[in-house]
Amino acid sequence: MSQAIDAEKQRIEQSRTGAKDWRRWGPYLSERQWGTVREDYSPYGTAWDYLTHDQARSRAYRWGEDGIAGFSDNRQLLCLSLALWNGCDPILKERLFGLTNQEGNHGEDVKELYYYLDALPSYAYARMLYKLPQAAYPYQWLIEENARRRGSAAMEFELIDTGVFDEDRYFDVEIEYAKADIDDLLMRITIHNRGPEQASIHVLPQVWFRNTWSWAPSSKPSLRDQGGGLLLAQHEALGTYSIAFEAADRLLFCDNETNFRRLFGASSAAGYCKDAFHEYVVRGRSDAMNPAGEGTKAAGLHLRVAGRRSAAAASARQPQAGSQQRLASPAGRRHHLHAGQVGVSLVRGLGPGVSLCHALPDRSGFCEEPAPAALRSSTDAS
């Protein structure tokens, strides 16, 4: 533990002196950008109505981004987060849902279950838990029942009150971030099926650029498929990054731009818009994706089946700026989880012969072998 503490003290000191900016990447995305004054362009200041949750998947933000377990650079130009679909929801789960100020009893009220579990001051390691029901998410029920109780002495109607978590029919989605260096970031997602039956889930770690080019003259950044699960990200201010997805079933590409056809009925509007992943995963529209394998928003689609009370994992990694090296991926192998659970570890190489297990601390018996001391000291201080 002392070695881990010393490593984090060193990172803090490097940040303080300017030797290394360990806080360049961190959990800087909003939990909720829609329905706030930050994105209000209405003539009368009606922020809660101007950009709704339903519009958020189709409308490009200007001043910030949101997402589940969001991570970004400190200017929020290049963003990472997680999207999920349980096969039942009417929309792809890309952001938290909640009530606006006039729909609930105490202002903007998120109706989700999630927990921030660990984080180092340098964000060299951070961990979050999100609970996804296996049944359809009760969006309309939450709105209507809270409206009925508004202004009364009745308790607020929360997600857990709907019974959607009964019999433990939900997924625990654990998201971890770790840094090998200030511009070398790893994201790992572990899905635990807590329910009594086998269940499938779509897992989409995604990366995108905040839309700055639609508001002022600037060069449009790009994400381009390089093959083998590797993307090349280029931005005039950030430089070049390589982004690798481990064992994705398919890479998806679109642009972080507004769907004017859906929102405003503009029949002449064309392009691969912000809501393309929803259209593809939930509605089966393959034409929503950019077949050229490029855009300003990308995701690795993983369709996974988790046995009763078991787990599976997926990962994405963003190596250092300017890196052109393709990351070697060792042969996949099974790892036993904690007692009574078995799952598949989708291990992505961090370089020749190095396993993903060595990049993050062993939280649940996920890795069969101990991490090298140098790597563990940089990630296991929590």
Beta strands, then each sheet from edge to edge (+ up, - down):
strand 1: 25-26
strand 2: 68-73
strand 3: 78-85
strand 4: 98-99
strand 5: 109-110
strand 6: 114-119
strand 7: 125-133
strand 8: 170-181
strand 9: 184-193
strand 10: 199-209
strand 11: 222-227
strand 12: 230-235
strand 13: 239-245
strand 14: 250-254
strand 15: 294-295
strand 16: 297-306
strand 17: 311-318
strand 18: 333-336
strand 19: 342-345
sheet 1: 1+ 2- 3+ 10- 16+ 14-
sheet 2: 4+ 5-
sheet 3: 6+ 7- 8+ 9- 17+ 13- 12+ 11- 15+
sheet 4: 6+ 7- 8+ 9- 17+ 19+ 18-
end
